[in-house]
Amino acid sequence: MHAAGERRHSMAMLRRRILLDTLTALPALAWARAAPAGLVTADGALHPAWADDVAPGRGVVILMRHATAPGTFDPPGFRLGDCGTQRNLSETGREEARAIGRWFATQGIAVRRVRSSPWCRCMDTASLAFGQSEAWPPLGSPIHLSPQARVSALQALRDALEAATAAGGVEVWVSHMFVQADLTGQHTGSGEGLVLRAASDSAGSAPVVIARLQRHR
């Protein structure tokens, strides 16, 4: 009976040890699932074919949506330039932004210019990913604009896309889902992007979406 009791006690201690080890590992497992390993193109290829084909007259703009910022809209009374009044990146979002930068570096993609919406979550995404963030109002959230101002911002984006296409190389614009939708009729998840080129037929035409950049799932 004494030996049987010792075996039961040993088994109980083993089960407790396994449970504690499992619980200790859970935060790490959850973080591993939350942190993206990088970006892929829509067809699953890691190396984007367009990156080898940028040249004078064939530049691209990668219109990124900012990384994960929990919530939907900014709080009432938010102010540009005051991050404490805005919806901001979570720690997961900050790691997503760093992962974007690592992916571009791994792929050897040289970014000629980085522009960003003035909103803090976009500026932070750009800074963490690329080490720079040039605030540009037309990339700001259009939901706060009048209809006329929204049309003007959209035209500024189209003009800049044509200039970037003609200049060659790769520009990155970090913005919002609504800006992606206004400019292209498409949008992405947080921390993902659309690779754009100006249409060659006529000025004012919708941009050509030549690739999608998606986070690993």
C-alpha atoms as one frame of an Amber mdcrd trajectory, in Angstrom:
protein
   0.000   0.000   0.000   2.875   2.346   0.802   4.439   1.781  -2.648   1.100
   2.355  -4.362   0.662   5.607  -2.459   4.091   6.799  -3.525   3.269   6.012
  -7.154   0.011   7.981  -6.944   1.867  10.886  -5.349   4.550  10.779  -8.069
   1.937  10.729 -10.826   0.116  13.678  -9.255   3.352  15.657  -9.043   4.134
  14.814 -12.685   0.697  15.993 -13.843   1.111  19.221 -11.855   4.555  19.789
 -13.402   3.203  19.238 -16.911   0.306  21.648 -16.234   2.639  24.340 -14.883
   4.999  23.949 -17.845   2.073  24.259 -20.252   0.694  27.378 -18.567   4.141
  28.958 -18.507   4.532  28.363 -22.244   1.126  29.780 -23.230   2.077  33.478
 -23.384   5.054  32.674 -25.600   2.899  30.536 -27.885   0.260  33.256 -28.118
   2.911  35.871 -28.957   4.452  33.596 -31.579   1.080  33.318 -33.287   0.399
  37.049 -33.008   3.769  38.235 -34.316   3.973  38.055 -38.115   7.001  36.443
 -39.693   6.881  38.891 -42.563   4.970  39.575 -45.743   4.144  37.512 -48.789
   2.742  38.435 -52.169  -0.802  37.425 -52.986   0.371  34.382 -54.968   2.445
  33.186 -52.015   5.852  34.114 -53.443   8.256  35.648 -50.957  10.315  37.537
 -53.516   8.103  39.962 -55.445   8.677  39.859 -59.187   7.951  43.582 -59.438
  10.950  44.402 -57.224  13.386  43.308 -59.947  11.519  45.265 -62.588  11.467
  48.777 -61.151  13.305  51.192 -63.398  12.892  54.740 -64.694   9.320  55.061
 -65.866   8.256  51.916 -64.022   8.235  52.890 -60.371   5.763  51.529 -57.830
   4.068  52.826 -54.707   3.336  50.410 -51.889   0.263  51.760 -50.124   0.434
  50.185 -46.676  -2.284  50.186 -44.061  -0.926  51.014 -40.619  -0.141  48.092
 -38.304  -2.585  46.840 -35.669  -4.151  49.598 -33.573  -6.999  48.163 -31.468
 -10.389  49.792 -31.822 -12.125  51.444 -34.739 -12.164  55.251 -34.784 -10.233
  57.819 -32.776 -11.712  59.013 -29.467 -13.846  62.174 -29.487 -11.716  65.289
 -29.379  -8.568  63.666 -30.735  -5.866  65.995 -32.002  -3.206  65.486 -34.643
   0.244  65.857 -33.138  -0.975  64.595 -29.750  -0.641  60.814 -29.746  -2.226
  60.578 -26.303  -5.578  61.616 -27.806  -5.482  59.100 -30.686  -5.894  55.396
 -31.302  -2.364  53.997 -31.301  -0.429  50.859 -32.174  -0.546  48.014 -29.696
   2.619  46.087 -28.839   1.522  43.537 -31.431   1.191  46.358 -33.966   4.643
  47.669 -33.137   6.120  44.220 -33.712   4.194  43.967 -36.990   5.786  47.238
 -38.097   9.269  45.984 -37.245   8.533  42.773 -39.142   7.595  44.814 -42.214
  10.993  46.483 -42.100  12.756  43.122 -41.684  10.890  41.739 -44.696  11.901
  44.642 -46.937  15.510  44.264 -45.794  15.489  40.500 -46.357  14.087  40.963
 -49.857  16.702  43.602 -50.661  14.039  46.151 -51.616  15.479  49.662 -51.567
  12.822  52.210 -50.620  13.377  55.599 -52.228  10.885  57.554 -50.117   8.495
  56.924 -47.227   5.401  59.074 -46.792   2.855  58.737 -44.020  -0.513  59.917
 -42.848   0.007  62.436 -40.014  -1.871  60.127 -37.618   0.438  58.699 -34.948
  -0.349  55.044 -35.707   0.765  55.592 -39.308   3.835  57.658 -38.422   4.874
  55.026 -35.865   4.374  52.200 -38.367   6.575  54.011 -40.887   9.260  54.882
 -38.334   9.458  51.388 -36.854   9.509  49.722 -40.282  11.717  52.079 -42.275
  13.358  54.439 -39.804  11.663  57.454 -41.353   8.204  58.985 -41.655   7.423
  62.051 -43.747   3.977  63.315 -42.778   1.809  64.054 -45.812  -1.772  65.291
 -45.240  -3.367  63.677 -48.357  -2.658  60.275 -46.749  -4.645  61.253 -43.649
  -7.957  59.633 -42.792 -10.560  61.057 -45.201 -13.547  60.392 -42.963 -12.990
  63.752 -41.248 -12.930  65.702 -44.512 -15.677  67.514 -46.347 -16.673  65.939
 -49.687 -14.781  68.632 -51.587 -11.631  68.227 -49.466 -11.837  64.459 -49.892
 -11.891  64.834 -53.679  -8.897  67.195 -53.511  -6.913  64.749 -51.356  -7.702
  61.917 -53.749  -6.483  63.967 -56.713  -3.257  64.764 -54.858  -2.706  61.019
 -54.341  -3.305  60.287 -58.034  -0.894  63.035 -59.099   1.782  61.803 -56.693
   1.341  58.213 -57.884   1.895  59.306 -61.491   5.037  61.190 -60.448   6.341
  58.200 -58.460   5.684  55.841 -61.366   7.588  58.138 -63.732  10.476  58.564
 -61.273  11.104  54.826 -60.909  12.077  52.969 -57.780   9.897  52.104 -54.783
   7.946  54.535 -52.618   6.046  53.449 -49.509   2.950  55.294 -48.320   1.580
  54.372 -44.880  -2.064  55.264 -44.504  -5.559  54.005 -43.640  -8.061  51.501
 -44.980 -10.321  54.335 -46.194  -7.509  55.891 -48.233  -6.730  52.534 -49.841
 -10.406  52.130 -50.705 -10.818  55.672 -52.083  -7.755  55.371 -54.314  -8.083
  51.770 -55.528 -11.491  50.376 -54.586  -9.614  47.759 -52.523  -8.190  47.613
 -49.027  -6.052  45.330 -46.883  -5.716  44.092 -43.340  -3.613  45.961 -40.800
   0.082  45.996 -41.673  -0.545  44.873 -45.247  -0.260  46.707 -48.553  -1.183
  47.180 -52.187   1.569  47.569 -54.799   0.413  50.280 -57.206   1.421  51.755
 -60.507  -0.262  54.633 -62.312  -2.380  53.615 -65.266  -0.609  54.220 -68.570
  -3.700  55.079 -70.639  -4.767  58.461 -69.303  -4.377  60.801 -66.379  -6.992
  60.385 -63.681  -7.531  56.678 -64.325  -7.673  54.313 -61.362  -4.269  52.964
 -60.328  -3.202  49.495 -61.373  -2.922  47.110 -58.410  -0.085  44.824 -59.472
   0.368  42.887 -56.222  -0.882  42.514 -52.672   1.411  42.170 -49.683  -0.065
  40.049 -46.943   1.208  39.010 -43.534   1.954  35.348 -42.871  -1.017  33.670
 -41.199
